[in-house]
Amino acid sequence: MKEQKVKARVLNMSEVTAANPTMGMARNVPMSSASSWQKVTFSMTELEGEMIFRLSSHQAEKLTPGMRGELIYKGEKFISFVPEK
């Protein structure tokens, strides 16, 4: 499967936190941290529809809702988003 490039807009972003099911507790304080990521929804500007990707906080830190640019993905995997200048 090859990379796809489409014009898109960042529609919505939300942080998702998942507790580690093997996380131990000591005095009601977690001994290890939970994992978190950003769920980012992109709206296609030239096609109908939306795509939702799971991004690391590092990948999502430069994105803001309303931002337009080129979304690059492969299958269900987010590759990058290049903002318009």
N, C-alpha and C positions, 0 to 999 in steps of 0.2 A: 504494500500500500504506500502511495507516495504522499508527500505533504500537500495540503490544500491551503490556498490563500484566498481570503475573502475580505471585503470591506465590512467592518463591523463597528458597533458602539458598545461600550461597557454599560450594561443596563443596571446591574445590581451586584453588590458584594456583601458577603456575610461570613463572619468567622465561625468555624466549626471546631469544637473541642471534644476530643474523645478520651475518656479515661482509660488508662491501661488496666485491663482486667486482672492482671497479676500484681497490681500496685499494692505494696504493703503499707500499713499504717503504724505510726508510732505516736502515742498520745494524741490521737485524732488528727495527726498531721501527715499528709502523704509523704512517703519516703522517696518517691520519684515523681516527675512531672507528667502531666497528660500531654498528648500530642495535639497540635492544632494546625489548621490550614484555612485557606480562604475558598469559599464556594463563589465563583464568579460567573455571572450570566452575561453572555454577549448576545446582542440583537444584530442580525444580519441586515445591512443597509441596502444591498442590491437583491437579496433573496428574502423570502418570507421565512420566519422562524427564529428560534433562539437556540443557543448552545450553552451548556453548563459544564464548566471544568473545575477540577480541584487543583488549586495552585498553592505552592508554599507561600509563607508570609513574605519571603524574599522576592518571589516572582510577582506578587500582588502589590508590593509596596509602592510601585510607581503608577499604579492604575487608580483612576477615580471614576465614579459613575458619570456618564455623559461623554467621556473621552471617546473620540473617533479615531480609527486607524485601520491597519491591516492585521487581521487575525490569521496566524499560521498554526495549523494543527495537522495531526496525522492520526486518522481513525478517531479514537476518543481521547487522544493524548494532546494536551496543550503544548505547543512548541514555543511561540512568542507572540507578542502584540507590539506592532510598530506604530506609535502615534502619528497622526497627521502633523505636519509642521505649519 
